Amino acid sequence: MARRDSYNKHPMADLSHDNIQQIRLVVREETADMRQDLTRLGVFMENLEHQFKVLGEAVSDTLKFTRQVSSHSERINHLENDNRFMKETVTIHSKQLKSLGAK
């Protein structure tokens, strides 16, 4: 029966009042430290969230800018080709007019 009583005994039953107070103090200090750590982590996470938002906006702006540059580049190439064709056409017509005028 003595064995059974040792199983039912509360783990803190053998501790003195001073020991229990010391344990409570340590637990309070540790929980306060954990709260501070959680607060720091919360601030850190908010900062990361803001940075991700800023980075996302920068990527979005960069993609828009890249599309605009690509569109402008295509337009410039198109205008340069049109200009080259126009010059070639004018050159050919000038040669034809000169050959007709020389006759």
C-alpha positions in Angstrom: 0.0 0.0 0.0 2.9 2.3 0.6 3.9 2.0 -2.9 0.4 3.1 -4.1 0.5 6.2 -1.9 3.8 7.3 -3.5 2.1 7.2 -6.9 -0.8 9.3 -5.7 1.4 11.9 -4.0 1.5 15.3 -5.6 4.9 16.1 -7.1 5.2 19.3 -5.2 4.1 17.8 -1.8 7.6 17.4 -0.6 8.6 21.0 -1.5 8.8 23.7 1.1 6.8 27.0 0.8 10.1 28.8 -0.1 10.9 26.3 -2.8 7.4 26.7 -4.3 7.7 30.5 -4.2 11.1 30.3 -6.0 9.5 28.0 -8.6 6.7 30.4 -9.1 9.1 33.3 -9.5 11.1 31.4 -12.1 8.0 30.5 -14.0 6.8 34.1 -14.0 10.2 35.3 -15.2 10.3 32.7 -18.0 6.8 33.5 -19.1 7.6 37.2 -19.1 10.7 36.4 -21.3 8.5 34.3 -23.6 6.0 37.2 -23.9 8.8 39.6 -24.7 10.1 37.2 -27.3 6.6 36.8 -28.8 6.2 40.5 -28.9 9.6 40.9 -30.7 8.6 38.2 -33.1 5.3 39.9 -33.8 7.0 43.1 -34.6 9.5 41.3 -36.8 6.7 39.5 -38.6 4.9 42.8 -39.2 8.1 44.3 -40.6 8.5 41.3 -42.9 4.9 41.6 -44.0 5.5 45.2 -44.9 8.8 44.4 -46.8 7.0 41.6 -48.7 4.3 44.1 -49.7 6.8 46.7 -50.8 8.7 44.0 -52.8 5.5 42.8 -54.4 4.6 46.3 -55.4 8.1 46.8 -56.8 7.8 43.6 -58.8 4.4 44.6 -60.1 5.7 48.1 -61.1 8.8 46.5 -62.8 6.6 44.1 -64.8 4.4 47.0 -65.9 7.4 49.0 -66.9 8.9 46.0 -68.8 5.7 45.5 -70.7 5.7 49.2 -71.6 9.3 49.1 -72.7 8.6 46.0 -74.8 5.6 47.7 -76.4 7.5 50.9 -77.1 10.4 48.8 -78.5 8.0 47.0 -80.8 6.5 50.3 -81.9 10.0 51.8 -82.5 11.0 48.8 -84.6 7.8 49.1 -86.6 8.3 52.8 -87.2 12.0 52.2 -88.2 10.9 49.5 -90.7 8.2 51.8 -92.0 10.7 54.6 -92.4 13.2 52.2 -94.1 10.5 51.0 -96.5 9.5 54.6 -97.1 13.1 55.6 -97.9 13.5 52.7 -100.3 10.2 53.5 -102.0 11.2 57.1 -102.4 14.7 56.1 -103.7 13.2 53.7 -106.2 10.6 56.3 -107.4 13.3 59.0 -107.6 15.4 56.7 -109.8 12.3 55.9 -112.0 11.5 59.6 -112.3 15.1 60.4 -113.2 15.2 57.6 -115.8 11.9 58.8 -117.3 13.1 62.5 -117.2 16.4 61.5 -118.9 14.6 60.1 -121.9 
